[in-house]
Amino acid sequence: MAEYQHFDGETYITFNIVYATEKEVRLAITNRGKISVLTYDLYTDENGKYFEYGCMYDRIYIEDFEVM
C-alpha cells in the first residue's frame, strides 16, 4: 500500500492510498490516533497530480507516496 507522511506543524499525519482513479483518490488517514477513510478530488499542475488537505489546503502530491 502506498504511504505518505505529512507534517502539519504539530504532528505527522499518515496517508495510505486505498484506491485511486484519474479524478479522485480514497485514503485511509491516521491523524492524532484516529483513522478516517475519505475521498478527495485530484487536481493537476506542473508538478503532477495532487489533492488538497486541511484548512490550509496543503497540496499533497501522489508522486510523493512510497510503496511500503
C-alpha positions in Angstrom: 0.0 0.0 0.0 1.3 3.5 -0.9 2.0 5.7 2.1 2.9 9.3 2.8 3.6 11.2 6.0 2.7 14.9 6.1 3.8 17.3 9.0 1.1 19.8 9.7 3.1 22.0 12.1 2.3 19.9 15.2 2.3 16.3 14.3 2.7 13.8 11.4 -0.4 12.7 9.5 -0.2 9.4 7.7 -2.0 8.9 4.4 -2.5 5.4 2.8 -4.0 5.1 -0.7 -6.9 2.7 -0.7 -7.6 3.2 -4.4 -7.3 5.9 -7.0 -8.8 6.8 -10.3 -8.0 9.7 -12.7 -10.3 12.1 -10.9 -10.3 11.0 -7.2 -8.3 9.2 -4.6 -9.6 7.3 -1.5 -7.3 7.5 1.5 -7.1 6.0 5.0 -5.8 8.9 7.1 -4.2 8.4 10.5 -4.4 11.7 12.4 -3.7 12.0 16.1 -4.7 8.4 16.8 -7.9 8.5 14.7 -8.3 6.7 11.4 -10.6 8.1 8.7 -11.3 6.9 5.2 -12.0 9.9 2.9 -12.2 10.6 -0.8 -10.6 13.6 -2.3 -10.7 15.1 -5.8 -7.5 15.0 -7.8 -6.1 18.1 -9.5 -3.1 18.5 -11.8 -0.5 21.2 -12.1 3.1 21.4 -13.5 4.3 19.2 -10.6 1.8 16.3 -11.1 -1.4 15.1 -9.6 -2.3 16.3 -6.1 -5.2 16.6 -3.6 -5.8 19.4 -1.1 -5.8 18.6 2.6 -6.7 20.5 5.7 -7.8 24.1 6.4 -4.7 25.5 4.6 -5.4 23.4 1.5 -1.9 21.8 1.6 -1.1 20.2 -1.7 -0.2 16.5 -1.3 1.3 15.1 -4.5 0.5 11.5 -5.4 4.1 11.1 -6.7 5.4 11.6 -3.2 3.8 8.4 -1.9 6.0 5.4 -1.3 5.1 1.8 -1.6 5.7 0.1 1.8 
